[in-house]
Structures are given as C-alpha cells and as structure tokens.
Amino acid sequence: MAEPHRAAAARRRRRALARRGLGDFWASATTRQALDALQFTLIVSLVVAAIIAAFGTLVAWVLVRDSFRGKGFVNALIDLPFALPTIVAGLTLLALYGPSSPIGVNVAFTKVAVAMALLFVTLPFVIRSVQPVLIELDREMEEAAASLGASAFTTFRRIIFPNLVPAILSGAALAFSRALGEFGSIILLSGNIPFDTQVSSVYAFKQIESDNIDGAAAVSVVLLVVALAVLLGIRGLERWRA
C-alpha cells in the first residue's frame, strides 16, 4: 500500500513544480519591461519587413531587367550582410550615423537607428527571393499583353506581380525572422534604453548579465515560438508557390 501512496505523492509534487514553473515563466515573460521590449521588437521587425518587401522587389527588378555599369559589383554587394559580422555592421553604422558622423547625421540611440540596422542586415532576403522568379518569368506573356494594348502598369499588376507575390512574402517573412532575433548590429547602435530602444534579444542578454537566467529564458522562449510560427508560415508559402 505504501508504494501507490508514494507514487501518488510524487505525481502531486511534479504537478506542483510544473505549475510553479509555468507561473515563474509567465511572471518573467510578462514584466512591464519584457513586454515593452517584445512589443517594440515585433513592431520594428514588421515595419522593416514591409520596407524590405517593397525596396527589395525594386532592387531585384533593376538587377534583373536593367543593364548599367557596375551591376556585377552591386549584385555582389547585396550579399555583404551575409558575410559581414553583425557587430562590425553595428560599429560601421555607429561611425556613419553616430555622434561623430562624417555626414552630420546623428541618429544613434534612437528607434530610427534600430530600424536602419535591421534594414541593413535583412536587405538580401527579398532580393534573393525575387530575383530567380524574375529571371524565370516568361517574357512572352508580357509581350502578348503589350501587343493587346495593355499598359506597362497593367502588365505588371495583372501578370508580373501575381507571380512575384509568393517570393516577396517568403523573403519578407525571412527578413522578419532575422530582425526578430538580431543582436550584434543593434546592441551598440540602439543604446539599449528601456521602454524606448530596447529590443528583446538585447533585453535577454542584459538579464543574463544580471544573473536573471529565468527572465532571459522566458523572453527567449517567446521569441523562439514567434520565429517558429513564421518559419512554418514560410513552408506554407513555399507549398502554395509550388
């Protein structure tokens, strides 16, 4: 009879520990500072993804459809954020747009600076997603539309853009995921000002420095769940595109 009682007591202790663990996790993830950092991170990542979707599509169009001197250099330069350590990108942006800016523009330690850093590191995603689609796009459909009297804007809206939408959305989702967890290019440029320019990745790092491992883990799990949801969405987009 003693064994069933001990087993039941052990189960109750495990349930109590699980409830306490979930309670501690929820308390750490929903502090005012953690929620503000998460909110700012999500908003700035969405804004950056939207800008990159539009600007990246334009750059991809120019690289595929236009010819100009230095095109190969520009095409290679697009991949620089992939090769450059992000802390180097942060230092470079701080030198260009910080207190000692050679061009007289100082946006360091502002929300604009955070957005600029994220725009730099996410630039290639939409461009490299859209470029292959533009290259493979059947030009005969565009020529047929033009021969039937369609304007360039109508041809783009009715024929080209629908084919680009899956690639644009996929690239924007990848850019959003990268922006969500970006650390190196932001930590210097943002200033890490609580309730202003503090993003979740830097907040988690500061919690580790303060020996608050539980707080860092809670915010990290939230970011992990959001990033996983975005990646699953990308897979759905790829199936839709196929």
C-alpha positions in Angstrom: 0.0 0.0 0.0 2.9 2.3 0.6 4.1 2.2 -3.0 0.9 3.6 -4.5 0.9 6.4 -1.9 4.5 7.3 -2.7 3.8 7.3 -6.4 0.7 9.5 -6.0 2.7 11.9 -3.7 5.5 12.1 -6.4 2.9 12.9 -9.1 1.4 15.7 -7.0 4.9 17.1 -6.4 5.7 17.0 -10.1 2.4 18.8 -10.9 3.1 21.4 -8.2 6.5 22.0 -9.6 5.2 22.3 -13.1 2.5 24.8 -12.0 5.2 26.8 -10.2 7.5 26.6 -13.2 4.7 27.9 -15.5 3.9 30.6 -13.1 7.5 31.8 -12.9 7.8 31.6 -16.7 4.6 33.7 -17.1 5.8 36.2 -14.5 9.2 36.6 -16.1 7.7 36.9 -19.7 5.1 39.5 -18.7 7.0 42.0 -16.7 6.5 45.6 -18.0 10.0 45.9 -19.4 9.9 42.5 -21.1 6.5 43.2 -22.7 7.6 46.7 -23.9 10.8 45.2 -25.4 8.8 42.5 -27.1 6.2 44.9 -28.4 8.9 47.2 -29.8 10.7 44.2 -31.4 7.6 43.0 -33.1 6.6 46.4 -34.4 10.0 47.4 -35.7 10.5 44.0 -37.3 7.2 44.2 -39.1 8.0 47.7 -40.3 11.4 46.6 -41.6 9.9 43.6 -43.3 7.4 45.8 -45.1 10.0 48.2 -46.2 12.3 45.4 -47.4 9.5 43.8 -49.3 9.0 47.0 -51.4 12.6 48.1 -51.7 13.9 44.6 -52.2 11.5 43.9 -55.0 12.5 47.2 -56.7 16.2 46.4 -56.4 15.7 42.8 -57.7 13.8 44.3 -60.7 16.6 46.7 -61.5 19.2 44.0 -61.2 17.3 41.6 -63.5 15.7 43.9 -66.1 18.2 46.7 -66.4 21.8 47.0 -67.5 24.2 49.5 -66.1 27.9 50.0 -65.3 28.9 48.3 -62.0 25.9 45.9 -62.0 28.1 43.0 -61.0 29.6 44.9 -58.1 26.2 46.0 -56.9 24.9 42.4 -57.2 27.8 41.2 -55.1 27.4 44.0 -52.6 23.8 42.8 -51.8 25.3 39.7 -50.1 27.6 41.8 -47.8 25.2 41.5 -44.7 25.5 37.7 -45.0 29.3 37.8 -44.9 29.9 40.7 -42.5 29.9 40.0 -38.8 26.9 41.9 -37.4 28.9 43.6 -34.7 31.1 45.1 -37.5 27.9 46.3 -39.2 26.9 48.0 -35.9 30.2 49.7 -35.5 30.1 50.9 -39.1 26.6 52.3 -38.8 27.6 53.9 -35.5 30.6 55.6 -37.1 28.4 56.8 -40.0 25.3 57.9 -38.1 26.6 58.4 -34.6 27.8 61.4 -32.6 31.0 61.6 -34.8 29.1 61.2 -38.1 31.2 62.4 -41.0 28.0 63.4 -42.9 26.5 65.3 -39.9 23.6 62.8 -39.3 23.3 61.6 -35.7 20.5 59.0 -35.1 22.4 56.8 -32.6 20.4 55.5 -29.7 17.0 56.1 -31.4 14.3 53.9 -32.8 15.4 55.1 -36.3 18.9 53.7 -35.6 17.4 50.3 -34.7 15.3 50.3 -37.9 18.4 51.2 -40.0 20.5 48.4 -38.5 17.7 45.9 -39.2 17.2 47.2 -42.7 20.9 46.6 -43.4 21.1 43.0 -42.1 17.8 42.0 -43.8 18.4 43.6 -47.2 19.3 40.5 -49.2 16.4 38.3 -48.2 13.7 39.7 -50.5 16.1 40.5 -53.3 17.5 37.0 -53.4 14.0 35.5 -53.2 12.5 37.6 -56.0 15.5 37.5 -58.4 15.1 33.9 -59.6 11.4 34.3 -60.1 12.0 37.4 -62.3 14.7 35.6 -64.3 12.5 32.6 -64.9 9.3 34.6 -65.7 8.0 34.0 -69.2 8.6 37.3 -71.1 6.2 36.2 -73.9 3.2 36.8 -71.6 4.3 40.4 -71.1 4.9 40.8 -74.9 1.4 39.3 -75.6 -0.2 41.7 -73.1 1.6 44.7 -74.7 0.5 43.6 -78.1 -3.1 43.6 -76.9 -2.8 47.2 -75.7 -2.1 46.7 -72.0 -0.1 49.5 -70.4 3.2 48.7 -68.6 1.4 49.2 -65.2 -1.4 46.9 -66.1 1.0 44.2 -67.3 2.9 44.4 -64.1 -0.3 44.4 -62.0 -2.1 41.6 -63.8 0.8 39.3 -65.0 4.1 40.0 -63.2 3.1 40.9 -59.7 0.9 37.8 -59.0 3.9 35.6 -59.9 6.1 37.6 -57.5 3.8 37.6 -54.5 4.9 34.2 -53.0 8.6 35.1 -53.4 8.0 38.5 -51.9 6.1 37.2 -48.9 8.7 34.4 -48.3 11.6 36.9 -48.4 9.7 39.3 -46.1 9.0 36.5 -43.6 12.7 35.6 -43.6 13.6 39.2 -43.1 11.1 39.4 -40.2 12.5 36.3 -38.5 16.1 37.7 -38.9 15.0 41.1 -37.5 13.3 39.4 -34.6 16.4 37.9 -33.2 19.1 40.4 -34.4 21.6 41.3 -31.8 25.1 42.2 -33.0 24.2 45.2 -35.2 21.8 46.6 -32.6 23.5 46.4 -29.3 25.8 49.4 -29.9 23.5 51.5 -32.1 20.4 51.2 -30.0 21.8 52.3 -26.7 19.6 49.6 -25.0 17.3 52.3 -23.4 14.5 50.5 -21.5 11.0 51.5 -22.7 12.5 53.2 -25.7 15.0 51.4 -27.9 15.4 48.1 -26.1 14.7 45.0 -28.2 14.0 41.6 -26.8 17.4 40.0 -27.8 19.4 42.7 -26.0 16.9 42.6 -23.1 17.6 38.8 -22.7 21.3 39.4 -22.9 21.1 42.0 -20.1 19.1 39.6 -18.0 21.9 37.1 -18.3 24.4 39.7 -17.3 22.2 40.5 -14.2 22.1 36.8 -13.4 18.4 36.5 -14.1 18.6 33.4 -16.2 14.8 32.7 -15.8 13.9 36.1 -17.2 16.2 35.7 -20.2 14.9 32.2 -20.8 11.3 33.3 -20.7 11.8 36.0 -23.3 13.9 33.7 -25.4 11.2 31.1 -25.5 8.6 33.7 -26.6 11.0 34.8 -29.5 11.5 31.1 -30.4 7.8 30.5 -30.6 7.2 33.5 -32.8 10.1 32.6 -35.1 8.9 29.0 -35.4 5.4 30.2 -36.3 7.0 32.5 -39.0 9.1 29.6 -40.4 6.1 27.3 -40.5 4.3 30.1 -42.4 7.2 30.2 -44.9 6.8 26.5 -45.5 3.2 27.0 -46.2 4.1 29.8 -48.7 6.5 27.5 -50.4 3.9 24.8 -50.9 1.4 27.5 -52.2 4.1 28.7 -54.6 4.8 25.1 -55.8 
